[in-house]
Amino acid sequence: MLIELTSLTPEKIAQGVEELASRDRDLARIVEQFGYPPNWQCEPGFIGLIEIILGQQVSVASAKAIFQRLSSIVVPLTPENLLTYDDLQIQAAGLSRQKISYCRGLAQAITSGKIDLDKLALEDEATIRTELKQIKGIGDWTVDTYLLMSLQRPDVFPKGDLGVIVGYQKLKNLATRPTPNELEKIAEKWRPWRAIATRLLWHYYLSSPTKI
């Protein structure tokens, strides 16, 4: 089902932040302490998905460094070009064997015509999730992050993201971390701005003096 796309703009982010701050005093405190959250972005399409795959279960700094090295080895970084490099060449960028397999799988899905990321970007969230998760190595976290950062959808919530979970725990001064399912239920009150609530929690997590 094709949908009417609504992407985040500075105006929409400001609107969402103000609405969320009026609903939740702790979210308002983030803005008071640290200002508006950055609008973290990745490119849409193949490059954005590769960057997000490289970010699975590693720090932001490590993922960025690996992506930069990969981009300097595979020039230009396209699906067709990636498939011309062998594993040893790609491994030199710092990719694990598993992530090389994931990146190759994505490249093969695109070059074979199994998936068209430009057309997929026009679909609803459920369709995008179903299509992308057919590719090995792409799970809910990767899809959520792609919807959030590459497609700039305003109401996506990555319930399993560690930064979001820990950010919420710290913000609410909880003794234990909420589970992803608990946090998903909590986030219902942030609709239709859950992606902006996510950015606020990331902002808080990254800006706080002590990270858990």
C-alpha positions in Angstrom: 0.0 0.0 0.0 1.5 3.3 -1.0 1.2 6.0 1.6 1.4 9.7 1.8 4.9 10.3 3.1 5.6 12.5 6.1 9.2 13.1 6.7 10.8 15.0 9.6 11.7 18.6 9.0 13.1 21.1 11.5 9.5 22.5 11.8 8.1 19.1 12.5 10.8 18.3 15.0 10.1 21.5 16.9 6.4 20.8 16.9 6.9 17.2 18.1 9.4 18.3 20.8 6.9 20.9 22.1 4.0 18.5 22.2 6.1 15.8 23.9 7.5 18.3 26.4 3.9 19.4 27.3 2.9 15.7 28.0 6.0 14.6 29.9 7.9 16.8 32.4 11.0 14.6 32.1 11.2 14.9 28.4 10.8 18.7 28.8 13.8 18.5 31.2 16.0 17.1 28.5 15.3 20.1 26.3 15.9 22.5 29.2 19.2 20.8 30.0 20.6 20.0 26.6 18.5 21.8 24.0 16.8 20.2 21.0 18.0 16.8 19.9 20.0 16.5 16.7 18.2 15.0 13.7 20.5 12.0 13.2 20.4 10.9 9.6 21.7 8.3 7.2 21.4 8.2 3.5 18.3 6.3 2.2 19.0 3.2 0.1 21.9 0.8 0.0 24.5 3.1 1.6 22.3 3.9 4.6 21.4 0.3 5.2 25.1 -0.7 5.0 26.0 2.0 7.5 23.2 0.7 9.9 24.2 -2.9 9.5 27.8 -2.0 10.4 26.3 -0.3 13.5 24.8 -3.4 14.8 26.1 -4.2 18.4 29.1 -1.8 18.1 29.7 1.7 19.3 28.8 4.7 17.0 32.5 5.6 16.7 33.5 2.1 15.7 30.7 1.8 13.2 31.6 5.1 11.6 35.3 4.2 11.4 34.5 0.9 9.7 32.1 2.5 7.3 34.7 5.1 6.3 37.3 2.4 5.7 34.8 0.4 3.6 33.9 3.4 1.6 37.6 4.0 0.9 38.1 0.4 -0.3 35.0 -0.1 -2.3 34.8 2.9 -4.6 32.1 3.8 -5.3 30.2 1.9 -2.6 27.4 0.4 -4.7 25.8 -3.0 -4.6 27.3 -4.0 -7.9 30.7 -2.8 -7.0 30.7 -4.5 -3.5 30.1 -7.9 -5.1 33.3 -7.6 -7.2 35.5 -7.5 -4.0 36.5 -10.7 -2.2 36.0 -11.3 1.5 39.7 -10.5 2.4 39.5 -7.1 0.7 36.3 -6.2 2.5 37.6 -7.7 5.8 40.5 -5.1 5.6 37.9 -2.4 6.5 37.3 -4.2 9.8 34.1 -6.1 9.0 33.5 -9.4 10.7 32.7 -12.5 8.5 29.1 -12.3 9.6 28.7 -8.6 8.6 30.4 -9.3 5.3 27.8 -11.9 4.7 25.0 -9.5 5.6 26.4 -6.8 3.3 26.7 -9.2 0.4 23.2 -10.5 1.0 21.8 -7.0 0.8 23.9 -6.3 -2.4 22.7 -9.5 -4.0 19.1 -8.8 -3.2 19.3 -5.4 -4.9 21.3 -6.5 -7.9 19.0 -9.5 -8.5 15.9 -7.3 -8.4 14.6 -9.1 -5.3 14.2 -5.7 -3.6 13.9 -2.2 -4.9 14.8 0.2 -2.1 13.5 3.3 -4.0 10.1 1.8 -4.5 10.1 0.3 -1.0 10.7 3.8 0.6 7.2 4.8 -0.6 5.4 2.0 1.2 3.9 1.8 4.7 6.1 0.7 7.7 4.7 -2.8 7.8 5.5 -3.5 4.2 9.0 -2.1 4.6 9.6 -4.2 7.7 8.4 -7.4 6.0 10.4 -6.9 2.9 13.7 -5.9 4.6 13.5 -8.7 7.1 13.6 -11.2 4.3 17.3 -10.3 4.0 19.6 -12.2 6.3 21.1 -9.9 9.0 18.3 -7.3 8.9 16.1 -7.5 11.9 13.7 -5.1 13.7 16.5 -2.9 15.1 18.0 -2.4 11.7 14.6 -1.7 10.1 13.6 0.7 12.9 16.9 2.6 12.5 16.5 2.8 8.7 12.9 4.1 9.1 14.1 6.6 11.7 17.3 7.9 10.2 17.2 7.2 6.5 13.5 7.5 5.7 12.9 10.1 8.5 9.5 8.6 9.5 8.1 10.5 12.5 6.4 7.7 14.5 8.9 4.9 14.5 10.0 3.5 17.9 13.1 1.1 18.2 12.0 -0.6 21.4 15.1 -2.8 21.5 17.7 0.0 21.1 20.0 0.0 24.1 20.5 3.8 24.1 16.7 4.3 24.2 16.3 1.7 27.0 19.1 3.1 29.1 18.2 6.7 28.4 14.7 6.1 29.7 15.9 4.2 32.7 18.2 7.1 33.7 15.6 9.8 32.8 13.0 8.2 35.1 15.5 7.1 37.7 14.5 3.4 37.5 16.3 0.7 39.5 16.1 -1.7 36.5 16.0 -1.3 32.8 12.5 -1.6 31.2 12.2 -4.5 28.8 11.6 -3.7 25.1 8.0 -4.7 25.4 7.4 -2.6 28.5 9.0 0.4 26.7 6.9 -0.2 23.6 3.8 0.1 25.8 5.1 3.2 27.5 5.9 4.8 24.1 2.2 4.6 23.1 1.6 7.9 24.9 4.2 9.6 22.6 2.3 8.9 19.4 2.5 10.3 16.7 6.0 11.6 17.6 7.7 8.4 18.8 10.7 9.0 16.5 11.2 12.4 18.1 10.9 10.9 21.6 13.6 8.4 20.5 15.8 11.3 19.5 15.2 13.0 22.8 16.2 9.8 24.7 19.3 9.4 22.5 20.2 13.0 23.2 19.8 12.5 26.9 21.8 9.3 26.9 24.7 10.8 24.9 24.7 14.2 26.7 24.5 12.9 30.3 27.8 12.9 32.2 27.6 9.2 33.1 26.4 6.5 30.8 25.3 3.1 32.2 
